Amino acid sequence: MAVTVSVGAAVEADADAGLRDVLARVVEANERWERLAGQLRAEDAELRAENGRLRAENERLSAELAVLQRLVFGRSSERVRPSSPVDGDGDGQGGHGGQSDGRQSGKATRRGPGGRAGRRDYSHLPRVEVLWDFTGGGYCCPDCSSPFEAFGDHAFEQVDWRVTVRVVVHRRRRYRRRCRCAGARTVTAPGPPKAVGKGRFGNGFIAMLLVERYVAGRSQNSLIAGLARHGADVSGSTLVGTCTAAGALLAPLQEAIVARNRDSWHLHADETSWHVFTPDTGDGPARWWLWVFIGADTTCFVMDPTRAGVVLARHAGIDPDTGQLTPHDDGGPRGLVVSSDFYTVYASAGRRTDGLTNLYCWAHIRRYFVRAGDANPTQLGYWTRDWLDRIKALYHAHDELTDAWNASTAATPGRAATEAATRLADAYTAWDTALDAIDTARQAQMASPGLQQPAKKALATLDREWDGLTAHRDHPMISLDNNASERALRRPVVTRKNAYGSRTDDAARLAATVWTVTATAEQAGLNPLTYLTAYLDACGHHGGTPLTGPDLERFLPWTASPADLHTWAQPPPTG
């Protein structure tokens, strides 16, 4: 009996030991699986985080790709609005908000600027008649050889374009004394006024060179090749020397324009890059910056190696030590309103300078919403369309506010002044309503979760620049956008694309000088070719030296006589 019990106990002990071994192995395996599961969970978390980063990066790159495609292949964002997700590619065309004008895409539209009907009038151009006849004159019957009698003419007109490079021989008459009186024995008649005394080019040639080089944006190599096609083999160094001499003559005119531009109470400002290939300081090509400042009657270009705020401070008259605007000549305080984009130079100057007000461009902020719609048209198509409608309503309200303000300032005391004041008050109410709609939407959407990243970026930019955007209410006489300065920079940008930049510092500053003079002339409605020719003729009469005093004031558009302005607004005379 005792043996049986001991055997059973031993069996039970062996079974218990085996179970404990199995249990230990199970526990060990479970721990391994738990460790593996923890590693997998950590790897899964890392992969999810990486996937999130990749998704965000893909969204960012898609947004940038959409913007670049619009810039390279698309039309201006001020003329096109994104199509809704349901209407396919039915892009509309319109004004500030890009509303569709209801025309079908396949329907023919009127062509030309403004869609004007009919042909243009060329009756003011010089006319040359050319007579065409049969060989030998007249026409005979092919059967009996009887001559036909004259039966009038069939006349039609064509516009011809001829560029002629010619050599003008100036013969100055000389006279010899026949009497025995005292004095010079011979006299010579005065010759043409030569702006560049030792140059071979006439004033008209120099004016054409400046216009083609800087106004039309042609490169120097293009000008040399064009002259060669007409039989004039001119070296590049000769053209460079001529432009340099002409720039010295234009320097006083530029200084007068810059001085008047600095005294303006409002300026449109912008800047773009410019390349200088062999600068005086440093090695290799340098990246300079071309600034533009547009006043009421002047346009000033400034070429500078830096894009820092010192350029704005120097031109706007901001004291570098105090950071404040320099007072007027009479000692009174001075105010300045600057229309610009969101570049930090203008923002920082507005924060620290008393009397300087920043007006930010609504066309720029509108582009952020257009780009957001381009980045994700499926989810943000309707959202972008609503924002463009709000901005369009603000533009319409501002147009009415500008008209009402102009009417109120021009109204005479009496009933007309009362009606103008009522209209102005209604226009301010409409402006406030349109702006409140934008403010309410931006605050509500910024607080809502789940908004796409491009939309968040557009709203963040709108919130950051809100003060400068809403400041337009106090200046209804100024446009909501900064398109004027962008249009002024378009011509230098075309020149940069054709000529790639300037070779030296002096050539870069010469370009800014010519652009300042020609843009100011065009702002006054003058023909730059006629205006430059007249100015160079005056320099020639002045002994080939720059003009000063009353002679210079005669060519300033704001002091010139109406007769001169009318003459300089016409094309140059032919013949």
C-alpha angles and dihedrals in degrees: 000000000000091000091053093051093049092049091051091049091050091050091049091048091051091048091048091050091049091050090049090051091049090047091049091050090048091049091048091049090048091052090050090050090048091051090048091048090051091051091048091049090051091047090047091052091049092048091048090050091047090047089052091050091048091048090051091046091049090050090050093048091046089053092049091046091052090050093048092048089052091049094048104033106013135079126255114295088228089065103038131055124197116264119245118255091252104043098061116213097344096137113179129213125216147117129301095331096037096237116179113254094214097250119135117244093236096049117102115246132201113275132220134043108326092358093267116183124227132024126306122256116251098168091116093064120095113266129221122186120214120192118215121195139158120277108280092013126276129026131261133204108265090220107043099013091233110156118245117235121238113272104182128270136288107223131190133163134236130181110236126198119202129170112199127190108193140167113240114207111207113202113195111202116234125205131195126211116251097184130072096238121128120266141066114342095214135029131192126208116246115265132217119303106263114201091189103042101201097032125108094218125091124230092258090054091050092049091049090048092054093045094048094042100046110011096042091034099229120159122240092248090053090052092049091049091046092052090047091054087059093048100262112123104198124171122232093236090057091054091047091052091048093051091048092052091047090049090056089054092049094049097092090048090052092048091053091049092049092049092052092044091054091054092056117117091214130038135182106216135189140142141209136187124268129188124227110189102195107025121184091241125045133012128283129358116342129207110233129176131236113210126194127200118186122197132177095284105002138067117200126192120197123193113202137160092232138057092204126123092260089083092054091044093050094048098039093047099248113161108240093214101046098024090225132121114268111245125249121272089263091055096252123135118270130217129201132191116199123194109202147132124267097282110145094234091068093041094051092046090052092050097052103030119080113220095023114115123191120214110191124210118259090196088062094051090046089058090059091060092045090052091048089056091047091052094055111009094167097059100023102037097099091036091056092045091055092050093049089051090053092050091046090053089052091052091051091049090050092050090054090045091053093049092047092049092050090049092050093051092049097043119109120228113278136048093339091056091050092051091047091051091051091049091049092051091050090048091053090050091052090048092050090049093052092045093047089054090056093044093049093048095048094050093046094047095045089058095047118096126228098039115150118256096246089053091049090052092051092048092046090053091048091051094047094051097036097114093053091046095051093045088082088083091076093048108048091159091068123077120250094238139050095231092126093069092043090053090049091054093049093082095052089046090055089050090049091053091050101039100023091224137299130314098220141017091254092052091051093051090045089057090053090050094053093044090051092053098042096043091050090049091051090047087059091050095254128144104244093211094053092041095050092046091053091047093050090048089054090050088051091053086049091061097268092296131120117275123254138180118000092353089061094042089058089068097046105105093220093053101031120113119257090243092056092045090052092049094048091049091063126084114264113275117261128231 
